[in-house]
Amino acid sequence: MPKARTKSPRHENSTELRVPLSCRSLAIIMHRKDRCGDGLLFPAKTRYRKNRAVEEKTIQTAVYSCHRYSQTRQDAG
């Protein structure tokens, strides 16, 4: 993530944010990059703006709902 998009871009010693990825994560990112080009990898469409970044909360909720201990899972009973 570029320094300008981090929480502290105004600090002189701050740097860009780099996150190490697992092989599976990297494969997903590369697949999305091939599909989306240089745009957003995970765009969210809304009524007001055509494309914007998906919010972290949306991704967290989707991941949680897939876990076996999630009470909101479709097949939970």
Secondary structure, DSSP 8 states (H G I E B T S, - for coil): --GGGSS-TTSTT---------HHHHHHHHHHHHHHTTS-SSEE--SS-S-EE--HHHHHHHHHHHSTT-TT-TT--
